[in-house]
Amino acid sequence: MRVSEVNHALLEPRLSSGVSSKALGLCWGPGAFTAALVATSGIQVWYAALPLALSAAIHAVLAWAYKKDTHIFSIYIQYARMGKRYHPDSREQLPETYERPAKFGRGVRM
């Protein structure tokens, strides 16, 4: 049995401005790059605000999604990686590496 108290703040992912650093780079990186390209081209400088506004909207949607469940995107990534190895038939004999540990529902239908 655990004697010490678990600090739940250490279990949560580290967020920057409400989203993970990877998502932050994926939403603001291309937007800033596109804004820089538009600003240095012959088009008016005000059009460079459009990619930044789109990045801000994407950031707001991601921050809302992370606020609802901070682990949602890591779950989606894990599901995408395990998609080929998923065994929907609960009675199928799985390889030893995919079996549940003993005394933790091994052989139980899901």
Secondary structure, 3 states (H helix, E strand, C coil): CCCCCCCHHHCCCCCECCECHHHHHHHHHHHHHHHHHHHHCCCCHHHHHHHHHHHHHHHHHHHHHHHHCCCHHHHHHHHHHHHHHCCCCCCCCCCHHHCCCCCCCCCCCC
